[in-house]
Amino acid sequence: MIPGPTPVPETVLKAMGRHPIGHRSGEFQAVVRRTTEQLRWLHQTQADVLVITGSGTAAMEAGIINTLSRGDKVICGDNGKFGERWVKLAKAYGLDVQVVKADWGQPLDPEAFRTALAADTDKKIKAIILTHSETSTGVINDLETISQYVRAHGTALTIADCVTSLGACNVPMDSWGIDVVASGSQKGYMMPPGLSFVAMSERAWQAHKRSDLPKFYLDLGPYQKTAAQDSNPFTPAVNLYFALESALTMMQAEGLDAIFERHARHRAAAQAAMKAIGLPLYAAEGHGSPAITAVAPEGIDAELLRKTVKEQFDILLAGGQDHLKGKVFRIGHLGFVCDRDVLTAVAAIESTLQSLGLHKGNMGAGIAAAAAAMN
């Protein structure tokens, strides 16, 4: 019950266990062709969705170095660990970085982006870069509104880390006008780590022609060219492609609306359960991510709680990061998670609090609230 790697269905594991095939073979090209269409379906786009053998950070880095140039002015949203990563990444490539910050646990303010973009009459801002679902704090940012402001600017691109939002909530790339979407296989895709995905709009490809940042393995030009031929410029993780096709086929069978409803239901259940137990949520009210619920238990060592839940029930919860370590624990409900999993996690948390003498309410209140929220 962490935000990644997430649980992997048996059918996906079995698909991965096939013997590898040649990555230049017709058989593998057929897999690439099928998964390319499935990826477009998931991203709700007609644009290119390219596959890199690497982590989600590889997709993030590719998004920057393929669309921007030395000294470009960009605005990075920073309201958590992964917003901080965007800032570090942009600075590493010598970009002129302006930061829009929000306190951890709070969402980014779309108005701050609108104001900065409206003031940029010389069109110096080349990109707005942000994290959609900030996993470190359990906050979902308003990507739709922010991307609308970016499009009104006319020049800047929207570059979004959708690593824990894609496959968990609605991220319609084309209708929202997002230019670059980065994601990773070990999240909503219900797969092991190892593949990352970069979706690029036509505006992003126009920027690629101008980009002068150094790139080789992550140069998306060769990926686009070979994708048109149902191939890959380098040796891909063949068996992860088998897993990808299996996982995306499962997702298509469930349907996007049903997937989004399930994640919203599990968010509601986890939030209601923690409130009923008397454990405050960390994310601002109304801004919780459908991928993960962050909890800030007052007067309780969150690491002790996590350790005891793991020892007693073999359920792994995520901890707090950086200054939140020991102060926050996080319940992942991303990907291959069902109602039973959420109820089991809630019961384990309640039982552990009881065994530690820390349960301050009525036993079973969390389970009752979670069950009610699911109906």
TIMI-204778 format. One record per residue (C-alpha): residue number from 1; residue in one letter; x, y, z. Coordinates in steps of 0.02 Angstrom, whole numbers, plus 50000, padded with zeros to 5 digits. Last residue first. Layout:
% TIMI-204778
+-----+------+-------+-------+-------+
:  nr : rest :  east : north :    up :
+-----+------+-------+-------+-------+
: NUM :    A :     X :     Y :     Z :
...
+-----+------+-------+-------+-------+
This chain:
% TIMI-204778
+-----+------+-------+-------+-------+
:  nr : rest :  east : north :    up :
+-----+------+-------+-------+-------+
: 375 :    N : 48940 : 50134 : 49946 :
: 374 :    M : 49128 : 50152 : 49963 :
: 373 :    A : 49117 : 50295 : 50087 :
: 372 :    A : 49009 : 50189 : 50203 :
: 371 :    A : 49138 : 50049 : 50202 :
: 370 :    A : 49277 : 50172 : 50243 :
: 369 :    A : 49178 : 50250 : 50385 :
: 368 :    A : 49134 : 50081 : 50460 :
: 367 :    I : 49314 : 50022 : 50446 :
: 366 :    G : 49378 : 50178 : 50531 :
: 365 :    A : 49251 : 50170 : 50672 :
: 364 :    G : 49294 : 49988 : 50705 :
: 363 :    M : 49366 : 50020 : 50876 :
: 362 :    N : 49288 : 50176 : 50952 :
: 361 :    G : 49405 : 50324 : 50971 :
: 360 :    K : 49573 : 50361 : 51048 :
: 359 :    H : 49674 : 50217 : 50978 :
: 358 :    L : 49852 : 50244 : 51043 :
: 357 :    G : 49875 : 50100 : 51163 :
: 356 :    L : 50002 : 50020 : 51047 :
: 355 :    S : 49892 : 49868 : 51018 :
: 354 :    Q : 49742 : 49981 : 50982 :
: 353 :    L : 49840 : 50087 : 50859 :
: 352 :    T : 49895 : 49927 : 50773 :
: 351 :    S : 49717 : 49863 : 50761 :
: 350 :    E : 49657 : 50026 : 50685 :
: 349 :    I : 49799 : 50030 : 50558 :
: 348 :    A : 49771 : 49847 : 50512 :
: 347 :    A : 49584 : 49876 : 50490 :
: 346 :    V : 49618 : 50025 : 50376 :
: 345 :    A : 49740 : 49923 : 50272 :
: 344 :    T : 49616 : 49780 : 50256 :
: 343 :    L : 49477 : 49899 : 50203 :
: 342 :    V : 49588 : 49974 : 50070 :
: 341 :    D : 49642 : 49805 : 50003 :
: 340 :    R : 49463 : 49739 : 50005 :
: 339 :    D : 49403 : 49886 : 49899 :
: 338 :    C : 49529 : 49843 : 49762 :
: 337 :    V : 49704 : 49900 : 49718 :
: 336 :    F : 49795 : 49866 : 49555 :
: 335 :    G : 49845 : 50047 : 49521 :
: 334 :    L : 49857 : 50172 : 49662 :
: 333 :    H : 49784 : 50163 : 49836 :
: 332 :    G : 49941 : 50209 : 49934 :
: 331 :    I : 49918 : 50250 : 50118 :
: 330 :    R : 50045 : 50378 : 50177 :
: 329 :    F : 50125 : 50404 : 50346 :
: 328 :    V : 50172 : 50574 : 50416 :
: 327 :    K : 50270 : 50642 : 50564 :
: 326 :    G : 50410 : 50514 : 50578 :
: 325 :    K : 50489 : 50580 : 50418 :
: 324 :    L : 50401 : 50741 : 50368 :
: 323 :    H : 50562 : 50844 : 50364 :
: 322 :    D : 50629 : 50737 : 50221 :
: 321 :    Q : 50495 : 50614 : 50163 :
: 320 :    G : 50354 : 50540 : 50266 :
: 319 :    G : 50328 : 50354 : 50265 :
: 318 :    A : 50237 : 50237 : 50146 :
: 317 :    L : 50131 : 50093 : 50213 :
: 316 :    L : 50187 : 49913 : 50196 :
: 315 :    I : 50064 : 49779 : 50251 :
: 314 :    D : 50139 : 49621 : 50324 :
: 313 :    F : 50005 : 49621 : 50460 :
: 312 :    Q : 50097 : 49622 : 50626 :
: 311 :    E : 50273 : 49670 : 50574 :
: 310 :    K : 50222 : 49790 : 50435 :
: 309 :    V : 50087 : 49873 : 50540 :
: 308 :    T : 50213 : 49887 : 50682 :
: 307 :    K : 50345 : 49971 : 50574 :
: 306 :    R : 50220 : 50092 : 50499 :
: 305 :    L : 50154 : 50143 : 50671 :
: 304 :    L : 50330 : 50163 : 50739 :
: 303 :    E : 50374 : 50270 : 50588 :
: 302 :    A : 50221 : 50380 : 50614 :
: 301 :    D : 50272 : 50417 : 50793 :
: 300 :    I : 50106 : 50474 : 50866 :
: 299 :    G : 50069 : 50639 : 50955 :
: 298 :    E : 49965 : 50703 : 50809 :
: 297 :    P : 49946 : 50578 : 50667 :
: 296 :    A : 49983 : 50668 : 50501 :
: 295 :    V : 49904 : 50560 : 50365 :
: 294 :    A : 49943 : 50566 : 50179 :
: 293 :    T : 49818 : 50481 : 50064 :
: 292 :    I : 49884 : 50417 : 49898 :
: 291 :    A : 49836 : 50397 : 49716 :
: 290 :    P : 49671 : 50491 : 49711 :
: 289 :    S : 49766 : 50643 : 49774 :
: 288 :    G : 49688 : 50749 : 49911 :
: 287 :    H : 49646 : 50930 : 49870 :
: 286 :    G : 49474 : 50949 : 49948 :
: 285 :    E : 49541 : 50980 : 50123 :
: 284 :    A : 49727 : 51020 : 50120 :
: 283 :    A : 49839 : 50868 : 50121 :
: 282 :    Y : 49902 : 50806 : 50289 :
: 281 :    L : 49745 : 50716 : 50349 :
: 280 :    P : 49714 : 50715 : 50535 :
: 279 :    L : 49699 : 50548 : 50629 :
: 278 :    G : 49544 : 50536 : 50737 :
: 277 :    I : 49491 : 50360 : 50689 :
: 276 :    A : 49342 : 50431 : 50595 :
: 275 :    K : 49454 : 50555 : 50504 :
: 274 :    M : 49570 : 50415 : 50451 :
: 273 :    A : 49426 : 50309 : 50387 :
: 272 :    A : 49344 : 50451 : 50290 :
: 271 :    Q : 49508 : 50491 : 50202 :
: 270 :    A : 49543 : 50311 : 50157 :
: 269 :    A : 49366 : 50282 : 50094 :
: 268 :    A : 49359 : 50443 : 49992 :
: 267 :    R : 49527 : 50405 : 49913 :
: 266 :    H : 49470 : 50228 : 49876 :
: 265 :    R : 49313 : 50290 : 49792 :
: 264 :    A : 49410 : 50417 : 49688 :
: 263 :    H : 49527 : 50279 : 49631 :
: 262 :    R : 49382 : 50167 : 49583 :
: 261 :    E : 49291 : 50308 : 49493 :
: 260 :    F : 49446 : 50347 : 49389 :
: 259 :    I : 49466 : 50165 : 49339 :
: 258 :    A : 49280 : 50149 : 49298 :
: 257 :    D : 49287 : 50305 : 49188 :
: 256 :    L : 49442 : 50242 : 49099 :
: 255 :    G : 49374 : 50070 : 49057 :
: 254 :    E : 49392 : 49905 : 49151 :
: 253 :    A : 49432 : 49806 : 48993 :
: 252 :    Q : 49547 : 49945 : 48935 :
: 251 :    M : 49642 : 49935 : 49099 :
: 250 :    M : 49666 : 49748 : 49083 :
: 249 :    T : 49730 : 49771 : 48905 :
: 248 :    L : 49847 : 49907 : 48970 :
: 247 :    A : 49918 : 49786 : 49097 :
: 246 :    S : 49946 : 49644 : 48973 :
: 245 :    E : 50023 : 49758 : 48843 :
: 244 :    L : 50138 : 49836 : 48971 :
: 243 :    A : 50191 : 49667 : 49042 :
: 242 :    F : 50245 : 49607 : 48869 :
: 241 :    Y : 50334 : 49775 : 48847 :
: 240 :    L : 50420 : 49743 : 49013 :
: 239 :    N : 50486 : 49582 : 48937 :
: 238 :    V : 50569 : 49676 : 48795 :
: 237 :    A : 50657 : 49807 : 48902 :
: 236 :    P : 50711 : 49908 : 48750 :
: 235 :    T : 50873 : 49892 : 48651 :
: 234 :    F : 50896 : 50064 : 48572 :
: 233 :    P : 50807 : 50167 : 48439 :
: 232 :    N : 50639 : 50081 : 48468 :
: 231 :    S : 50520 : 50001 : 48343 :
: 230 :    D : 50346 : 50009 : 48272 :
: 229 :    Q : 50408 : 50102 : 48117 :
: 228 :    A : 50329 : 50267 : 48172 :
: 227 :    A : 50402 : 50227 : 48343 :
: 226 :    T : 50574 : 50226 : 48259 :
: 225 :    K : 50561 : 50408 : 48206 :
: 224 :    Q : 50482 : 50467 : 48368 :
: 223 :    Y : 50613 : 50380 : 48474 :
: 222 :    P : 50752 : 50449 : 48363 :
: 221 :    G : 50688 : 50627 : 48396 :
: 220 :    L : 50659 : 50595 : 48581 :
: 219 :    D : 50840 : 50626 : 48628 :
: 218 :    L : 50851 : 50535 : 48795 :
: 217 :    Y : 50996 : 50422 : 48746 :
: 216 :    F : 51084 : 50572 : 48666 :
: 215 :    K : 51048 : 50741 : 48741 :
: 214 :    P : 51132 : 50908 : 48768 :
: 213 :    L : 51014 : 51059 : 48773 :
: 212 :    D : 50997 : 51148 : 48607 :
: 211 :    S : 50809 : 51143 : 48581 :
: 210 :    R : 50744 : 51232 : 48425 :
: 209 :    K : 50677 : 51079 : 48334 :
: 208 :    H : 50614 : 51008 : 48498 :
: 207 :    A : 50508 : 51166 : 48522 :
: 206 :    Q : 50410 : 51119 : 48366 :
: 205 :    W : 50392 : 50945 : 48437 :
: 204 :    A : 50321 : 51016 : 48599 :
: 203 :    R : 50194 : 51117 : 48501 :
: 202 :    E : 50144 : 50957 : 48411 :
: 201 :    S : 50112 : 50876 : 48580 :
: 200 :    M : 50232 : 50753 : 48661 :
: 199 :    A : 50190 : 50605 : 48775 :
: 198 :    V : 50338 : 50536 : 48871 :
: 197 :    F : 50331 : 50364 : 48951 :
: 196 :    S : 50447 : 50276 : 49071 :
: 195 :    L : 50484 : 50091 : 49083 :
: 194 :    G : 50583 : 49999 : 49216 :
: 193 :    P : 50480 : 49980 : 49374 :
: 192 :    P : 50361 : 49832 : 49390 :
: 191 :    M : 50187 : 49852 : 49316 :
: 190 :    M : 50015 : 49909 : 49373 :
: 189 :    Y : 50013 : 50055 : 49247 :
: 188 :    G : 49951 : 50170 : 49385 :
: 187 :    K : 50124 : 50170 : 49465 :
: 186 :    Q : 50273 : 50059 : 49424 :
: 185 :    S : 50273 : 50099 : 49237 :
: 184 :    G : 50320 : 50283 : 49245 :
: 183 :    S : 50244 : 50446 : 49182 :
: 182 :    A : 50288 : 50608 : 49094 :
: 181 :    V : 50163 : 50716 : 48999 :
: 180 :    V : 50227 : 50855 : 48885 :
: 179 :    D : 50120 : 50982 : 48794 :
: 178 :    I : 49960 : 50984 : 48895 :
: 177 :    G : 49815 : 51062 : 48800 :
: 176 :    W : 49679 : 51008 : 48922 :
: 175 :    S : 49578 : 50929 : 48780 :
: 174 :    D : 49732 : 50843 : 48707 :
: 173 :    M : 49810 : 50775 : 48866 :
: 172 :    P : 49651 : 50712 : 48948 :
: 171 :    V : 49719 : 50677 : 49123 :
: 170 :    N : 49569 : 50605 : 49218 :
: 169 :    C : 49620 : 50514 : 49375 :
: 168 :    A : 49719 : 50363 : 49430 :
: 167 :    G : 49791 : 50296 : 49267 :
: 166 :    L : 49899 : 50450 : 49247 :
: 165 :    S : 49902 : 50538 : 49416 :
: 164 :    T : 50052 : 50458 : 49499 :
: 163 :    V : 50184 : 50492 : 49365 :
: 162 :    C : 50092 : 50640 : 49290 :
: 161 :    D : 50245 : 50753 : 49295 :
: 160 :    A : 50188 : 50894 : 49183 :
: 159 :    I : 50270 : 51008 : 49054 :
: 158 :    T : 50153 : 51145 : 48995 :
: 157 :    L : 50234 : 51246 : 48856 :
: 156 :    A : 50252 : 51435 : 48849 :
: 155 :    T : 50220 : 51535 : 48691 :
: 154 :    G : 50034 : 51574 : 48678 :
: 153 :    H : 50004 : 51642 : 48852 :
: 152 :    A : 49824 : 51583 : 48838 :
: 151 :    R : 49890 : 51406 : 48823 :
: 150 :    V : 49984 : 51424 : 48987 :
: 149 :    Y : 49830 : 51491 : 49075 :
: 148 :    Q : 49730 : 51340 : 49018 :
: 147 :    S : 49872 : 51226 : 49077 :
: 146 :    I : 49856 : 51300 : 49252 :
: 145 :    T : 49669 : 51267 : 49255 :
: 144 :    E : 49684 : 51085 : 49203 :
: 143 :    L : 49837 : 51050 : 49310 :
: 142 :    D : 49748 : 51095 : 49471 :
: 141 :    N : 49869 : 51009 : 49591 :
: 140 :    I : 49831 : 50846 : 49683 :
: 139 :    V : 49906 : 50834 : 49858 :
: 138 :    G : 49958 : 50674 : 49948 :
: 137 :    T : 50111 : 50756 : 50024 :
: 136 :    S : 50257 : 50661 : 49949 :
: 135 :    T : 50153 : 50600 : 49803 :
: 134 :    E : 50123 : 50771 : 49726 :
: 133 :    S : 49995 : 50724 : 49593 :
: 132 :    H : 50008 : 50846 : 49448 :
: 131 :    T : 50191 : 50895 : 49465 :
: 130 :    L : 50240 : 51056 : 49380 :
: 129 :    I : 50336 : 51142 : 49240 :
: 128 :    I : 50274 : 51299 : 49154 :
: 127 :    A : 50380 : 51326 : 49000 :
: 126 :    K : 50459 : 51455 : 48885 :
: 125 :    I : 50434 : 51614 : 48985 :
: 124 :    K : 50514 : 51758 : 48889 :
: 123 :    K : 50352 : 51805 : 48800 :
: 122 :    D : 50393 : 51992 : 48803 :
: 121 :    T : 50225 : 52028 : 48886 :
: 120 :    D : 50265 : 51912 : 49031 :
: 119 :    A : 50151 : 51995 : 49158 :
: 118 :    A : 50005 : 51884 : 49106 :
: 117 :    L : 50112 : 51728 : 49130 :
: 116 :    A : 50166 : 51777 : 49305 :
: 115 :    T : 49988 : 51822 : 49357 :
: 114 :    R : 49914 : 51663 : 49284 :
: 113 :    F : 50045 : 51556 : 49370 :
: 112 :    A : 50010 : 51633 : 49539 :
: 111 :    E : 49823 : 51618 : 49506 :
: 110 :    P : 49841 : 51430 : 49486 :
: 109 :    D : 49892 : 51419 : 49671 :
: 108 :    L : 49991 : 51260 : 49700 :
: 107 :    P : 49905 : 51144 : 49822 :
: 106 :    Q : 49945 : 51140 : 50008 :
: 105 :    G : 50017 : 50992 : 50104 :
: 104 :    W : 50195 : 51057 : 50088 :
: 103 :    D : 50183 : 51246 : 50082 :
: 102 :    A : 50164 : 51321 : 49910 :
: 101 :    K : 50298 : 51383 : 49794 :
: 100 :    V : 50303 : 51460 : 49621 :
:  99 :    V : 50485 : 51453 : 49571 :
:  98 :    Q : 50576 : 51549 : 49435 :
:  97 :    V : 50713 : 51452 : 49347 :
:  96 :    D : 50827 : 51522 : 49214 :
:  95 :    L : 50883 : 51356 : 49139 :
:  94 :    G : 51062 : 51295 : 49159 :
:  93 :    Y : 51028 : 51111 : 49134 :
:  92 :    A : 51052 : 51065 : 49317 :
:  91 :    K : 50937 : 51210 : 49363 :
:  90 :    A : 50791 : 51129 : 49273 :
:  89 :    L : 50823 : 50961 : 49358 :
:  88 :    K : 50840 : 51037 : 49531 :
:  87 :    V : 50678 : 51135 : 49511 :
:  86 :    W : 50586 : 50982 : 49444 :
:  85 :    R : 50650 : 50879 : 49590 :
:  84 :    E : 50584 : 51008 : 49713 :
:  83 :    G : 50412 : 50985 : 49636 :
:  82 :    F : 50440 : 50800 : 49670 :
:  81 :    K : 50474 : 50825 : 49854 :
:  80 :    G : 50331 : 50944 : 49884 :
:  79 :    N : 50244 : 51106 : 49839 :
:  78 :    D : 50357 : 51171 : 49701 :
:  77 :    G : 50288 : 51233 : 49535 :
:  76 :    C : 50426 : 51272 : 49412 :
:  75 :    I : 50423 : 51427 : 49303 :
:  74 :    V : 50541 : 51429 : 49154 :
:  73 :    K : 50657 : 51556 : 49073 :
:  72 :    D : 50769 : 51481 : 48940 :
:  71 :    G : 50955 : 51500 : 48974 :
:  70 :    R : 51009 : 51352 : 48870 :
:  69 :    S : 50866 : 51280 : 48768 :
:  68 :    L : 50702 : 51191 : 48802 :
:  67 :    T : 50592 : 51058 : 48722 :
:  66 :    N : 50693 : 50898 : 48715 :
:  65 :    I : 50797 : 50929 : 48870 :
:  64 :    I : 50648 : 50964 : 48982 :
:  63 :    G : 50531 : 50821 : 48937 :
:  62 :    A : 50677 : 50699 : 48929 :
:  61 :    E : 50721 : 50743 : 49109 :
:  60 :    M : 50544 : 50706 : 49166 :
:  59 :    A : 50539 : 50544 : 49068 :
:  58 :    A : 50704 : 50490 : 49144 :
:  57 :    T : 50634 : 50537 : 49315 :
:  56 :    G : 50493 : 50414 : 49285 :
:  55 :    S : 50620 : 50275 : 49277 :
:  54 :    G : 50711 : 50205 : 49126 :
:  53 :    T : 50685 : 50107 : 48965 :
:  52 :    I : 50599 : 50244 : 48866 :
:  51 :    V : 50429 : 50230 : 48782 :
:  50 :    L : 50357 : 50367 : 48674 :
:  49 :    V : 50178 : 50431 : 48668 :
:  48 :    D : 50159 : 50532 : 48508 :
:  47 :    A : 50002 : 50637 : 48497 :
:  46 :    Q : 49824 : 50579 : 48461 :
:  45 :    T : 49784 : 50596 : 48645 :
:  44 :    Q : 49677 : 50527 : 48785 :
:  43 :    H : 49834 : 50477 : 48882 :
:  42 :    L : 49766 : 50302 : 48913 :
:  41 :    W : 49702 : 50283 : 48735 :
:  40 :    R : 49866 : 50348 : 48663 :
:  39 :    L : 49956 : 50218 : 48768 :
:  38 :    Q : 49843 : 50081 : 48700 :
:  37 :    E : 49881 : 50134 : 48522 :
:  36 :    T : 50068 : 50126 : 48554 :
:  35 :    T : 50045 : 49961 : 48646 :
:  34 :    R : 49973 : 49877 : 48491 :
:  33 :    R : 50108 : 49939 : 48372 :
:  32 :    V : 50248 : 49899 : 48496 :
:  31 :    V : 50182 : 49721 : 48518 :
:  30 :    A : 50171 : 49699 : 48328 :
:  29 :    Q : 50349 : 49762 : 48312 :
:  28 :    F : 50400 : 49626 : 48435 :
:  27 :    E : 50332 : 49490 : 48323 :
:  26 :    G : 50407 : 49569 : 48169 :
:  25 :    S : 50578 : 49555 : 48249 :
:  24 :    R : 50694 : 49700 : 48288 :
:  23 :    H : 50676 : 49679 : 48476 :
:  22 :    G : 50713 : 49495 : 48460 :
:  21 :    I : 50608 : 49392 : 48580 :
:  20 :    P : 50624 : 49367 : 48766 :
:  19 :    H : 50551 : 49207 : 48843 :
:  18 :    R : 50387 : 49244 : 48929 :
:  17 :    G : 50390 : 49282 : 49115 :
:  16 :    M : 50330 : 49461 : 49092 :
:  15 :    A : 50162 : 49398 : 49033 :
:  14 :    K : 50149 : 49294 : 49191 :
:  13 :    L : 50183 : 49446 : 49299 :
:  12 :    V : 50049 : 49544 : 49206 :
:  11 :    T : 49922 : 49404 : 49227 :
:  10 :    E : 49967 : 49394 : 49412 :
:   9 :    P : 49921 : 49576 : 49437 :
:   8 :    V : 50060 : 49692 : 49501 :
:   7 :    P : 50042 : 49788 : 49664 :
:   6 :    T : 50119 : 49964 : 49661 :
:   5 :    P : 50303 : 50005 : 49654 :
:   4 :    G : 50255 : 50134 : 49695 :
:   3 :    P : 50130 : 50238 : 49792 :
:   2 :    I : 50134 : 50123 : 49944 :
:   1 :    M : 50000 : 50000 : 50000 :
+-----+------+-------+-------+-------+
